[in-house]
Amino acid sequence: MKPSSFYPVILTERVAETAAFYVEHFRFEKVFEADWYVSLKLAGAEQSFELAVLDATHATIPNGYNRNVQGLILNFEVEDVDAEYERLVRRSKLPLQLDIRSEDFGQRHFIVSDPNGVLIDVITVIPPSQEYSNQYAEEIWKQES
């Protein structure tokens, strides 16, 4: 298989509210909008990142699967997690689920949630501890100067 695109779709009863959340706080732009489905694309990104929001009760969802999303974490890797913490938590007052901290496995991050309870992990990759650095197949962190 050679995919031309890959993106998560959030099933919800709150389509408009959810789309507005990602537009306002994560700089997505609407590329298609209906009352039952909104397709979003990250504005100004060097790479193409997409996200969609779909009414969980829509006829395209197979019977038995038309439930609101659960058990999902969206990861956003950013240059400066501390600046994003200031913007999203301190200024925008998004619901904080895990306060900002540095992890031995090579992340400085915090977790907020969207209107559906989807967790959003905002991350800056940092050098891991020696114990964890041996578990990486390649060096993905920037060396501090």
DSSP file (Angstrom, degrees, kcal/mol; ACC not computed):
  #  RESIDUE AA STRUCTURE BP1 BP2  ACC     N-H-->O    O-->H-N    N-H-->O    O-->H-N    TCO  KAPPA ALPHA  PHI   PSI    X-CA   Y-CA   Z-CA
    1    1 A M              0   0    0      0, 0.0     0, 0.0     0, 0.0     0, 0.0   0.000 360.0 360.0 360.0 139.0    0.0    0.0    0.0
    2    2 A K        -     0   0    0      0, 0.0     0, 0.0     0, 0.0     0, 0.0  -0.808 360.0-152.8-126.9  89.2    1.2    3.5   -0.8
    3    3 A P        -     0   0    0      0, 0.0     3,-0.1     0, 0.0     0, 0.0  -0.276  14.4-160.3 -64.0 145.7   -1.1    6.0    1.0
    4    4 A S  S    S+     0   0    0      1,-0.3     2,-0.3     0, 0.0     0, 0.0   0.567  79.8   4.2 -95.7 -13.8   -1.6    9.4   -0.4
    5    5 A S        -     0   0    0      2,-0.0    -1,-0.3    45,-0.0     2,-0.3  -0.972  57.6-168.5-163.4 155.1   -2.8   10.7    2.9
    6    6 A F        +     0   0    0     -2,-0.3    44,-0.4    -3,-0.1     0, 0.0  -0.934  22.3 149.7-150.9 127.4   -3.3    9.6    6.5
    7    7 A Y        -     0   0    0     -2,-0.3    44,-0.2    42,-0.1     2,-0.1  -0.991  41.6-108.0-157.8 149.8   -5.2   11.5    9.2
    8    8 A P        -     0   0    0      0, 0.0    44,-2.0     0, 0.0     2,-0.5  -0.484  24.0-151.1 -77.2 151.8   -7.2   10.8   12.4
    9    9 A V  E     -a   52   0A   0     42,-0.2     2,-0.6    -2,-0.1    44,-0.2  -0.991   8.4-146.0-124.2 120.8  -11.0   11.4   12.4
   10   10 A I  E     -a   53   0A   0     42,-2.9    44,-2.8    -2,-0.5     2,-0.5  -0.783   9.3-147.9 -90.0 118.4  -12.6   12.3   15.7
   11   11 A L  E     +a   54   0A   0     -2,-0.6    58,-2.9    42,-0.2     2,-0.3  -0.751  37.8 142.9 -85.1 129.1  -16.1   10.9   16.1
   12   12 A T  E     -a   55   0A   0     42,-2.3    44,-2.0    -2,-0.5    45,-0.3  -0.980  60.3-132.6-158.4 161.9  -18.3   13.3   18.2
   13   13 A E  S    S+     0   0    0     -2,-0.3     2,-0.3    42,-0.2     3,-0.2   0.417 103.6  68.0 -93.4  -3.9  -21.7   14.7   18.7
   14   14 A R     >  +     0   0    0      1,-0.2     4,-2.5    40,-0.1     5,-0.2  -0.498  58.3 151.4-115.2  59.5  -20.0   18.2   18.9
   15   15 A V  H  > S+     0   0    0     -2,-0.3     4,-2.6    -3,-0.2     5,-0.2   0.945  72.7  41.2 -59.7 -55.9  -18.8   18.6   15.3
   16   16 A A  H  > S+     0   0    0     19,-0.2     4,-2.5     1,-0.2    -1,-0.2   0.916 117.4  47.6 -62.5 -45.1  -18.9   22.4   15.1
   17   17 A E  H  > S+     0   0    0      2,-0.2     4,-1.9     1,-0.2    -1,-0.2   0.900 113.5  48.2 -63.4 -41.6  -17.5   23.0   18.6
   18   18 A T  H  X S+     0   0    0     -4,-2.5     4,-1.8     2,-0.2    -2,-0.2   0.929 112.4  47.6 -66.5 -45.8  -14.7   20.5   18.1
   19   19 A A  H  X S+     0   0    0     -4,-2.6     4,-2.1    -5,-0.2    -2,-0.2   0.925 111.2  51.7 -60.8 -44.4  -13.6   21.9   14.7
   20   20 A A  H  X S+     0   0    0     -4,-2.5     4,-2.8    -5,-0.2     5,-0.2   0.870 105.9  56.3 -60.8 -37.3  -13.7   25.5   16.2
   21   21 A F  H  X S+     0   0    0     -4,-1.9     4,-2.7     1,-0.2     5,-0.4   0.932 110.2  43.0 -59.3 -48.4  -11.4   24.3   19.0
   22   22 A Y  H  X S+     0   0    0     -4,-1.8     6,-1.7     2,-0.2     4,-1.2   0.820 114.8  50.6 -72.0 -30.4   -8.7   23.0   16.7
   23   23 A V  H  X S+     0   0    0     -4,-2.1     4,-0.7     4,-0.2    -2,-0.2   0.943 117.2  39.5 -67.8 -48.0   -9.0   26.1   14.4
   24   24 A E  H  < S+     0   0    0     -4,-2.8    -2,-0.2    -5,-0.2    -3,-0.2   0.920 129.0  25.8 -69.7 -45.6   -8.7   28.5   17.4
   25   25 A H  H  < S+     0   0    0     -4,-2.7    -3,-0.2    -5,-0.2    -1,-0.1   0.717 130.0  33.2 -98.2 -22.2   -6.1   26.8   19.5
   26   26 A F  H  < S-     0   0    0     -4,-1.2    -3,-0.2    -5,-0.4    -2,-0.1   0.262 100.8-116.6-123.3  11.2   -4.0   24.7   17.0
   27   27 A R     <  +     0   0    0     -4,-0.7    16,-2.5     1,-0.2    -4,-0.2   0.764  56.4 155.8  63.5  31.4   -4.1   26.8   13.9
   28   28 A F  E     -B   42   0A   0     -6,-1.7     2,-0.4    14,-0.2    14,-0.2  -0.532  30.9-144.6 -79.9 156.0   -6.0   24.4   11.7
   29   29 A E  E     -B   41   0A   0     12,-3.0    12,-2.4    -2,-0.2     2,-0.4  -0.942  18.7-113.7-119.2 145.3   -8.0   25.7    8.7
   30   30 A K  E     +B   40   0A   0     -2,-0.4    10,-0.2    10,-0.2     3,-0.1  -0.633  33.8 170.7 -77.0 129.7  -11.2   24.3    7.4
   31   31 A V  E    S+     0   0A   0      8,-3.1     2,-0.3     1,-0.4     9,-0.2   0.547  75.4  14.8-112.5 -15.6  -10.9   22.8    3.9
   32   32 A F  E     -B   39   0A   0      7,-1.3     7,-2.4     2,-0.1    -1,-0.4  -0.939  69.4-173.9-153.9 137.6  -14.4   21.2    3.9
   33   33 A E  E     +B   38   0A   0     -2,-0.3     2,-0.3     5,-0.2     5,-0.2  -0.963  15.1 150.6-142.1 123.3  -17.4   21.9    6.2
   34   34 A A        -     0   0    0      3,-2.7     3,-0.3    -2,-0.4    -2,-0.1  -0.857  58.1-103.1-131.8 169.9  -20.8   20.3    6.5
   35   35 A D  S    S+     0   0    0     -2,-0.3   -19,-0.2     1,-0.2   -20,-0.2   0.727 123.7  37.2 -68.9 -17.3  -22.9   20.0    9.6
   36   36 A W  S    S+     0   0    0      1,-0.3    19,-2.9   -21,-0.1     2,-0.3   0.522 123.8  29.6-109.2  -9.3  -21.8   16.3   10.0
   37   37 A Y  E     - C   0  54A   0     -3,-0.3    -3,-2.7    17,-0.2     2,-0.4  -0.976  53.0-174.1-155.9 135.0  -18.1   16.5    8.9
   38   38 A V  E     -BC  33  53A   0     15,-2.5    15,-2.5    -2,-0.3     2,-0.5  -0.994  11.4-156.2-132.2 127.7  -15.3   19.0    8.9
   39   39 A S  E     -BC  32  52A   0     -7,-2.4    -8,-3.1    -2,-0.4    -7,-1.3  -0.891  16.6-167.4-102.1 130.6  -11.9   18.5    7.3
   40   40 A L  E     -BC  30  51A   0     11,-3.1    11,-1.9    -2,-0.5     2,-0.4  -0.885  11.3-167.5-121.3 148.2   -9.1   20.5    8.7
   41   41 A K  E     -BC  29  50A   0    -12,-2.4   -12,-3.0    -2,-0.3     2,-0.3  -0.998  33.7-107.5-133.5 138.1   -5.5   21.2    7.5
   42   42 A L  E >   -B   28   0A   0      7,-2.8     3,-1.0    -2,-0.4     7,-0.3  -0.485  38.8-124.4 -69.0 124.6   -2.8   22.7    9.6
   43   43 A A  T 3  S-     0   0    0    -16,-2.5    -1,-0.1    -2,-0.3     5,-0.0  -0.478  82.0  -2.9 -73.3 133.3   -2.1   26.2    8.5
   44   44 A G  T 3  S+     0   0    0     -2,-0.2    -1,-0.2     1,-0.2     2,-0.2   0.614  87.9 152.8  68.3  14.7    1.4   27.2    7.4
   45   45 A A    <   -     0   0    0     -3,-1.0    -1,-0.2     1,-0.1     4,-0.0  -0.496  50.3-135.4 -78.8 147.1    3.0   23.8    8.2
   46   46 A E  S    S+     0   0    0     -2,-0.2     2,-0.3     2,-0.1    -1,-0.1   0.847  96.2  38.6 -67.0 -33.6    6.1   22.7    6.4
   47   47 A Q  S    S-     0   0    0     -3,-0.0     2,-0.7     2,-0.0    -2,-0.1  -0.721 100.9 -98.8-109.8 164.3    4.4   19.3    6.1
   48   48 A S        +     0   0    0     -2,-0.3     2,-0.4    -4,-0.1    -5,-0.1  -0.768  42.8 177.4 -88.1 116.2    0.8   18.5    5.4
   49   49 A F        -     0   0    0     -2,-0.7    -7,-2.8    -7,-0.3     2,-0.3  -0.980   5.3-176.4-119.6 130.8   -1.1   17.6    8.6
   50   50 A E  E     + C   0  41A   0     -2,-0.4     2,-0.3   -44,-0.4    -9,-0.2  -0.880  12.3 179.9-127.7 157.9   -4.8   16.9    8.6
   51   51 A L  E     - C   0  40A   0    -11,-1.9   -11,-3.1    -2,-0.3     2,-0.3  -0.972  10.5-159.1-151.5 142.4   -7.5   16.2   11.1
   52   52 A A  E     -aC   9  39A   0    -44,-2.0   -42,-2.9    -2,-0.3     2,-0.4  -0.928   6.7-152.4-127.6 155.2  -11.2   15.5   10.5
   53   53 A V  E     -aC  10  38A   0    -15,-2.5   -15,-2.5    -2,-0.3     2,-0.4  -0.996  18.7-176.0-127.0 126.6  -14.3   15.7   12.8
   54   54 A L  E     -aC  11  37A   0    -44,-2.8   -42,-2.3    -2,-0.4     2,-0.3  -0.974  33.5-109.8-130.6 136.2  -17.3   13.5   12.0
   55   55 A D  E >   -a   12   0A   0    -19,-2.9     3,-2.1    -2,-0.4   -42,-0.2  -0.487  27.6-140.7 -61.2 121.3  -20.7   13.2   13.6
   56   56 A A  T 3  S+     0   0    0    -44,-2.0    -1,-0.2    -2,-0.3   -43,-0.1   0.688  99.4  54.0 -62.1 -18.9  -20.6    9.8   15.4
   57   57 A T  T 3  S+     0   0    0    -45,-0.3    -1,-0.3   -21,-0.0     9,-0.1   0.364  79.5 128.6 -97.2   5.9  -24.2    9.1   14.4
   58   58 A H  S X  S-     0   0    0     -3,-2.1     3,-1.9   -22,-0.1    -4,-0.0  -0.267  70.1-117.8 -65.5 149.3  -23.6    9.6   10.6
   59   59 A A  T 3  S+     0   0    0      1,-0.3    -1,-0.1     4,-0.0     4,-0.1   0.662 108.7  68.8 -62.7 -18.5  -24.8    6.9    8.2
   60   60 A T  T 3  S+     0   0    0      2,-0.1    -1,-0.3     0, 0.0    -2,-0.1   0.628  81.4  88.6 -77.2 -11.2  -21.2    6.2    7.0
   61   61 A I  S <  S-     0   0    0     -3,-1.9     5,-0.1    -6,-0.1     3,-0.1  -0.765  88.4-115.2 -88.4 125.8  -20.3    4.8   10.5
   62   62 A P    >   -     0   0    0      0, 0.0     3,-2.1     0, 0.0     4,-0.3  -0.242  41.5 -87.9 -59.1 145.4  -20.9    1.0   10.7
   63   63 A N  T 3  S+     0   0    0      1,-0.3    -4,-0.0     2,-0.2     0, 0.0  -0.225 115.7  26.8 -52.3 139.1  -23.6    0.0   13.2
   64   64 A G  T 3  S+     0   0    0     -3,-0.1    -1,-0.3     2,-0.1     3,-0.0   0.269 110.8  72.3  89.3 -11.2  -22.2   -0.6   16.6
   65   65 A Y    <   +     0   0    0     -3,-2.1     2,-2.1     1,-0.1    -2,-0.2   0.349  59.1 108.1-114.0   3.3  -19.3    1.8   16.1
   66   66 A N        +     0   0    0     -4,-0.3     2,-0.3    -5,-0.1    -1,-0.1  -0.382  50.6 121.6 -86.4  63.5  -21.2    5.1   16.2
   67   67 A R  S    S-     0   0    0     -2,-2.1   -56,-0.1     1,-0.1     3,-0.1  -0.864  71.2 -91.2-119.1 155.0  -19.8    6.2   19.6
   68   68 A N        -     0   0    0     -2,-0.3   -56,-0.2     1,-0.1    -1,-0.1  -0.316  58.4 -86.3 -62.1 149.8  -17.9    9.3   20.6
   69   69 A V        +     0   0    0    -58,-2.9     2,-0.3     2,-0.0    -1,-0.1  -0.194  54.4 168.4 -58.2 145.0  -14.1    8.9   20.4
   70   70 A Q        +     0   0    0     -3,-0.1     3,-0.1     1,-0.1    48,-0.1  -0.980  52.1  33.0-154.0 155.0  -12.3    7.6   23.4
   71   71 A G  S    S+     0   0    0     -2,-0.3     2,-0.4     1,-0.2    47,-0.1   0.781  83.0 131.9  73.0  27.3   -8.8    6.3   24.2
   72   72 A L        -     0   0    0     45,-0.1    47,-1.7    -3,-0.0     2,-0.4  -0.928  34.9-173.1-118.0 136.5   -7.1    8.7   21.7
   73   73 A I  E     -d  119   0B   0     -2,-0.4     2,-0.5    45,-0.2    47,-0.2  -0.998  11.2-154.9-122.8 127.9   -4.1   10.9   22.3
   74   74 A L  E     -d  120   0B   0     45,-2.9    47,-2.5    -2,-0.4     2,-0.5  -0.907  12.4-151.7 -99.9 124.8   -3.0   13.4   19.6
   75   75 A N  E     -d  121   0B   0     -2,-0.5     2,-0.5    45,-0.2    47,-0.2  -0.845  11.2-171.8 -99.6 129.4    0.7   14.3   19.8
   76   76 A F  E     -d  122   0B   0     45,-2.7    47,-2.8    -2,-0.5     2,-0.5  -0.958   9.8-157.4-117.5 109.0    1.9   17.7   18.6
   77   77 A E  E     +d  123   0B   0     -2,-0.5     2,-0.3    45,-0.2    47,-0.2  -0.775  22.4 177.0 -87.1 127.9    5.7   18.0   18.5
   78   78 A V        -     0   0    0     45,-3.4     3,-0.3    -2,-0.5    47,-0.3  -0.828  40.9-119.5-129.8 163.3    6.7   21.7   18.6
   79   79 A E  S    S+     0   0    0     -2,-0.3     2,-0.4     1,-0.2    -1,-0.1   0.907 106.0  25.0 -66.9 -43.6    9.9   23.7   18.7
   80   80 A D     >  +     0   0    0      1,-0.1     4,-1.8    43,-0.1     3,-0.3  -0.815  59.7 177.4-133.4  90.7    9.2   25.4   22.1
   81   81 A V  H  > S+     0   0    0     -2,-0.4     4,-2.3    -3,-0.3     5,-0.2   0.821  83.6  58.8 -64.0 -31.6    6.8   23.5   24.4
   82   82 A D  H  > S+     0   0    0      2,-0.2     4,-2.0     1,-0.2    -1,-0.2   0.893 105.6  48.5 -66.8 -38.3    7.2   26.2   27.1
   83   83 A A  H  > S+     0   0    0     -3,-0.3     4,-2.2     2,-0.2    -1,-0.2   0.892 112.2  49.3 -66.2 -39.4    5.9   28.9   24.8
   84   84 A E  H  X S+     0   0    0     -4,-1.8     4,-3.3     2,-0.2     5,-0.4   0.859 108.0  54.3 -68.3 -34.8    3.0   26.6   23.8
   85   85 A Y  H  X>S+     0   0    0     -4,-2.3     4,-2.2     2,-0.2     5,-1.7   0.931 109.3  48.2 -61.3 -46.1    2.3   26.0   27.5
   86   86 A E  I  <>S+     0   0    0     -4,-2.0     5,-2.2     3,-0.2     6,-0.2   0.930 117.9  41.4 -59.0 -46.2    2.1   29.7   28.1
   87   87 A R  I  <>S+     0   0    0     -4,-2.2     5,-1.8     3,-0.2    -2,-0.2   0.938 125.2  31.5 -69.3 -48.9   -0.2   30.2   25.1
   88   88 A L  I  <5S+     0   0    0     -4,-3.3     6,-2.6     3,-0.2    -3,-0.2   0.865 131.4  25.8 -84.1 -38.1   -2.5   27.2   25.6
   89   89 A V  I  X5S+     0   0    0     -4,-2.2     4,-0.6    -5,-0.4    -3,-0.2   0.920 128.5  33.9 -93.8 -54.3   -2.7   26.7   29.3
   90   90 A R  I  4<S+     0   0    0     -5,-1.7    -3,-0.2     2,-0.1    -4,-0.1   0.935 132.6  24.7 -72.3 -45.9   -1.9   30.1   30.9
   91   91 A R  I  4<S+     0   0    0     -5,-2.2    -3,-0.2    -6,-0.3    -4,-0.2   0.927 132.2  34.0 -87.3 -47.8   -3.6   32.4   28.3
   92   92 A S  T  4<S-     0   0    0     -5,-1.8    -3,-0.2    -6,-0.2    -4,-0.1   0.635  93.2-139.9 -85.9 -13.1   -6.2   30.2   26.7
   93   93 A K     <  +     0   0    0     -4,-0.6    -4,-0.2     1,-0.1    -3,-0.1   0.849  30.4 179.3  60.2  37.9   -7.0   28.2   29.8
   94   94 A L        -     0   0    0     -6,-2.6     2,-0.4     1,-0.1    -1,-0.1  -0.392  45.8 -85.2 -65.8 151.0   -7.3   24.8   28.1
   95   95 A P        -     0   0    0      0, 0.0    18,-1.1     0, 0.0     2,-0.5  -0.428  46.3-143.4 -62.9 114.9   -8.1   22.0   30.5
   96   96 A L  E     +E  112   0B   0     -2,-0.4    16,-0.3    16,-0.2     3,-0.2  -0.700  28.6 169.0 -84.8 122.9   -4.8   20.8   31.8
   97   97 A Q  E    S+     0   0B   0     14,-3.3     2,-0.3    -2,-0.5    15,-0.2   0.701  74.2  19.1-104.4 -28.4   -4.6   17.1   32.3
   98   98 A L  E    S-E  111   0B   0     13,-2.0    13,-2.2     3,-0.0    -1,-0.3  -0.942  83.1-127.8-145.1 120.9   -0.8   16.7   32.9
   99   99 A D  E     -     0   0B   0     -2,-0.3    10,-0.1    11,-0.2    13,-0.0  -0.219  43.0 -79.2 -68.2 159.3    1.4   19.6   33.9
  100  100 A I  E     +     0   0B   0     10,-0.1     2,-0.3     8,-0.1    10,-0.2  -0.280  65.7 148.5 -62.0 137.3    4.5   20.4   32.0
  101  101 A R  E     -E  109   0B   0      8,-2.1     8,-2.6    -3,-0.1     2,-0.4  -0.985  45.1-111.4-163.1 161.6    7.5   18.2   32.8
  102  102 A S  E     -E  108   0B   0     -2,-0.3     2,-0.3     6,-0.2     6,-0.3  -0.863  30.7-150.7-102.4 134.9   10.6   16.7   31.3
  103  103 A E  E >>  -E  107   0B   0      4,-3.8     3,-1.8    -2,-0.4     4,-0.8  -0.819  19.6-130.7-108.3 144.1   10.8   12.9   30.9
  104  104 A D  T 34 S+     0   0    0     -2,-0.3    25,-2.8     1,-0.3    28,-0.3   0.763 105.0  67.9 -59.7 -26.1   13.8   10.7   31.1
  105  105 A F  T 34 S-     0   0    0     23,-0.2    -1,-0.3     2,-0.1    -3,-0.0   0.451 127.3 -86.8 -80.7   2.1   12.7    9.1   27.8
  106  106 A G  T <4 S+     0   0    0     -3,-1.8    20,-1.5     1,-0.3     2,-0.4   0.796  87.7 108.7 106.5  32.9   13.3   12.3   25.9
  107  107 A Q  E  <  -EF 103 125B   0     -4,-0.8    -4,-3.8    18,-0.2     2,-0.5  -1.000  43.3-162.8-137.9 141.2   10.3   14.6   26.0
  108  108 A R  E     +EF 102 124B   0     16,-2.5    16,-2.5    -2,-0.4     2,-0.3  -0.997  46.2 140.5-110.8 124.8    9.4   17.8   27.7
  109  109 A H  E     -EF 101 123B   0     -8,-2.6    -8,-2.1    -2,-0.5     2,-0.3  -0.953  41.0-155.1-157.5 168.4    5.6   17.9   27.4
  110  110 A F  E     - F   0 122B   0     12,-1.6    12,-2.6    -2,-0.3     2,-0.4  -0.951  20.4-134.6-145.5 161.8    2.2   18.7   28.9
  111  111 A I  E     +EF  98 121B   0    -13,-2.2   -14,-3.3    -2,-0.3   -13,-2.0  -0.982  23.4 169.1-127.3 128.6   -1.3   17.3   28.1
  112  112 A V  E     -EF  96 120B   0      8,-2.4     8,-3.2    -2,-0.4     2,-0.3  -0.642  24.5-127.5-117.4-179.8   -4.5   19.2   27.6
  113  113 A S  E     - F   0 119B   0    -18,-1.1     6,-0.2     6,-0.2   -40,-0.0  -0.962   7.7-132.1-135.0 155.1   -7.9   18.0   26.4
  114  114 A D    >   -     0   0    0      4,-2.1     3,-2.0    -2,-0.3   -96,-0.1  -0.299  48.6 -82.0 -91.4-178.9  -10.4   18.9   23.7
  115  115 A P  T 3  S+     0   0    0      0, 0.0   -97,-0.1     0, 0.0    -1,-0.0   0.672 130.7  50.1 -61.1 -16.2  -14.2   19.3   24.1
  116  116 A N  T 3  S-     0   0    0      2,-0.1     3,-0.1   -98,-0.1   -98,-0.0   0.433 121.4-102.6 -99.4  -1.3  -14.6   15.5   23.7
  117  117 A G    <   +     0   0    0     -3,-2.0     2,-0.3     1,-0.3   -45,-0.1   0.525  68.3 153.9  87.6   6.5  -12.0   14.5   26.2
  118  118 A V        -     0   0    0    -48,-0.1    -4,-2.1   -47,-0.1    -1,-0.3  -0.544  45.1-124.5 -66.4 129.6   -9.4   13.7   23.5
  119  119 A L  E     -dF  73 113B   0    -47,-1.7   -45,-2.9    -2,-0.3     2,-0.5  -0.578  20.6-160.2 -79.6 139.6   -6.0   14.1   25.1
  120  120 A I  E     -dF  74 112B   0     -8,-3.2    -8,-2.4    -2,-0.3     2,-0.7  -0.963   2.7-161.9-123.8 111.4   -3.6   16.4   23.3
  121  121 A D  E     -dF  75 111B   0    -47,-2.5   -45,-2.7    -2,-0.5     2,-0.6  -0.845   3.3-160.5 -98.2 113.9    0.1   15.9   24.2
  122  122 A V  E     -dF  76 110B   0    -12,-2.6   -12,-1.6    -2,-0.7     2,-0.4  -0.865  22.6-177.7-100.6 123.0    2.2   18.9   23.3
  123  123 A I  E     -dF  77 109B   0    -47,-2.8   -45,-3.4    -2,-0.6     2,-0.4  -0.920  32.4-167.9-132.5 140.5    5.9   17.8   23.1
  124  124 A T  E     - F   0 108B   0    -16,-2.5   -16,-2.5    -2,-0.4     2,-0.3  -1.000  34.7-126.0-118.1 128.6    9.4   19.1   22.5
  125  125 A V  E     + F   0 107B   0     -2,-0.4    17,-0.4   -47,-0.3   -18,-0.2  -0.571  35.2 178.3 -73.5 131.3   11.9   16.3   22.0
  126  126 A I        -     0   0    0    -20,-1.5    14,-0.1    -2,-0.3    17,-0.1  -0.840  41.6 -76.0-126.5 164.5   14.9   16.6   24.4
  127  127 A P        -     0   0    0      0, 0.0   -21,-0.3     0, 0.0   -20,-0.1  -0.426  53.3-133.3 -61.6 133.0   17.9   14.5   24.9
  128  128 A P        -     0   0    0      0, 0.0   -23,-0.2     0, 0.0   -24,-0.1  -0.301  27.6 -87.1 -79.2 169.1   17.0   11.3   26.8
  129  129 A S     >  -     0   0    0    -25,-2.8     4,-2.6     1,-0.1     3,-0.2  -0.280  45.5-102.5 -65.5 164.0   18.8    9.9   29.8
  130  130 A Q  H  > S+     0   0    0      1,-0.2     4,-1.2     2,-0.2    -1,-0.1   0.893 122.7  58.0 -57.3 -40.3   21.7    7.5   29.0
  131  131 A E  H  4 S+     0   0    0      1,-0.2    -1,-0.2     2,-0.2     3,-0.2   0.912 114.3  36.0 -56.9 -44.6   19.4    4.6   29.9
  132  132 A Y  H >4 S+     0   0    0    -28,-0.3     3,-1.9    -3,-0.2     4,-0.5   0.789 104.1  69.8 -82.2 -28.1   16.8    5.6   27.3
  133  133 A S  H >< S+     0   0    0     -4,-2.6     3,-1.0     1,-0.3    -1,-0.2   0.827  93.1  60.2 -61.6 -29.2   19.2    6.8   24.7
  134  134 A N  T 3< S+     0   0    0     -4,-1.2    -1,-0.3     1,-0.2    -2,-0.2   0.652  98.0  60.0 -70.6 -14.5   20.3    3.2   24.1
  135  135 A Q  T <  S+     0   0    0     -3,-1.9     2,-0.3    -4,-0.1    -1,-0.2   0.560  84.7  94.9 -90.8  -9.3   16.7    2.3   23.2
  136  136 A Y    <   -     0   0    0     -3,-1.0     3,-0.1    -4,-0.5    -3,-0.0  -0.651  63.5-152.4 -83.7 137.4   16.6    4.7   20.2
  137  137 A A  S    S+     0   0    0     -2,-0.3     2,-0.3     1,-0.2    -1,-0.1   0.751  84.7  10.7 -76.5 -25.5   17.4    3.4   16.7
  138  138 A E  S    S-     0   0    0     -3,-0.0     2,-0.7    -5,-0.0    -1,-0.2  -0.978  87.8 -97.9-148.8 158.4   18.5    6.9   15.7
  139  139 A E        +     0   0    0     -2,-0.3    -6,-0.0     1,-0.2    -2,-0.0  -0.699  42.5 165.8 -82.0 113.6   19.2   10.2   17.4
  140  140 A I        +     0   0    0     -2,-0.7     2,-0.2   -14,-0.1    -1,-0.2   0.421  48.0  85.6-108.2  -1.0   16.1   12.4   17.0
  141  141 A W  S    S-     0   0    0    -15,-0.0     2,-0.4     1,-0.0   -15,-0.1  -0.650  78.2-113.3-103.1 157.9   16.9   15.1   19.6
  142  142 A K        -     0   0    0    -17,-0.4     2,-0.3    -2,-0.2    -2,-0.1  -0.706  29.8-121.9 -87.6 137.7   18.9   18.2   19.2
  143  143 A Q        -     0   0    0     -2,-0.4     2,-0.2   -17,-0.1    -1,-0.0  -0.614  29.1-116.9 -76.0 136.9   22.2   18.4   21.1
  144  144 A E              0   0    0     -2,-0.3    -1,-0.1     1,-0.1   -18,-0.0  -0.548 360.0 360.0 -74.7 139.4   22.3   21.4   23.5
  145  145 A S              0   0    0     -2,-0.2    -1,-0.1    -3,-0.0    -2,-0.0   0.458 360.0 360.0 -93.9 360.0   25.0   23.9   22.6
